[in-house]
Amino acid sequence: MSANDRPVTGQPTATYDSAFLKACRRESVPHTPVWFMRQAGRSLPEYRKVREGVPMLESCMRPELVTEITLQPVRRHGVDAAIYFSDIVVPLKAIGVDLDIKPGVGPVVGHPIRTRADLAQLRDLTPEDVSYVTEAIGMLTAELGGTPLIGFAGAPFTLASYLIEGGPSRTYENTKALMYGDVQLWADLLDRLADITAAFLKVQIEAGASAIQLFDSWAGALAPADYRRSVLPASAKVFGAVEEYGVPRIHFGVGTGELLGPMGEAGADVVGVDWRVPLDEAARRVGPGKALQGNLDPAILFAPREAVEAKTREVLDAAARLEGHVFNLGHGVMPSTDPDALTRLVEYVHTRTAR
Ligand code: CP3
């Protein structure tokens, strides 16, 4: 089944016919749909309020809180899609990996994976391990009406980088040492992560997510040949495992200008682009038959309204001849962003592209 067939999981007609899902399927749309990576989060005062005193990972396991946080940006900004509130390390936590999310730092792993024996930390994920996800998505789809919900997961490479480094990294030296130094262990690690990721995405789709995004945030650290050889097969396994559902599959990473072709080939229906490559050039690199998502620099939102609008016009002009365009930032909303600038941006894109 392709993303252009009706999905296997039941979803309301209004959701199926939403501008976001139509753009993902490269159908004509009433306006260019907009959502923002990290739209739920610290930029919103209502988020900071409900998160007070609740650690990040714990908040991901409370269905009522997840539902409230996921809905906040939909209510406030009128975005065209919700993204399930969670984190890329949640499925790893769910299978018992010793990790935490440290405020202002990110995911930190107790016992980094560097040897074959360390692989024992990674068992298969079952739906029961993440029953709170199924519960929260049931509550969410009831509240969302025709607004689609995007499920997501971290891609095997980006998850491996946290597991191997033990936390965030700028250089990925341990990750690359393992990738180049023990080809078989690397392949086995990524394959295991692909199975966990696929299982986590299936839970979200079966519960009612109507699109999924695979975040390979840090794949841009790799040269194209290494990406193809050492990473693409595992990401392709993830996309292949969810193909039968027929929901659009989005593939995104930062600094991936040189990887856009292979990231599409991995099995994405929509390729996410950061702000470094204009969308018309990105379309040439990705080739026909795929929609694009992006790509306003999130830092532009700190400039005056006129500058934001001028840059937004540049993005929309570059997207004018795309087969399908989902407007987004080139990476996540920064925590100190003025939420009103985001609301204005949604209105601006909708008005400017109304047909
Ligand atoms: O609205 C949404 O986009 C959904 C929520 C979401 C979170 N994490 C919540 C979160 C999503 C999609 C993610 C994905 C994620 N997590 C990625 C891929 C996306 C990207 O940014 O490239 C990555 C690399 C992570 C790992 C991670 N988790 C980082 C780097 C951080 C930031 C650390 C910090 O404090 O600055 C986290 C923590 C995290 N995940 C927060 C949120 C809202 C901040 C914690 C908080 O609000 O207390």
Residues whose N, C-alpha, C, O or C-beta is under 5 A from the ligand:
A	BS01	CP3	F36 M37 R38 Q39 A40 G41 R42 M56 I83 Y84 F85 S86 D87 I88 I101 K102 P103 G104 V105 G106 P107 F215 S217 G332
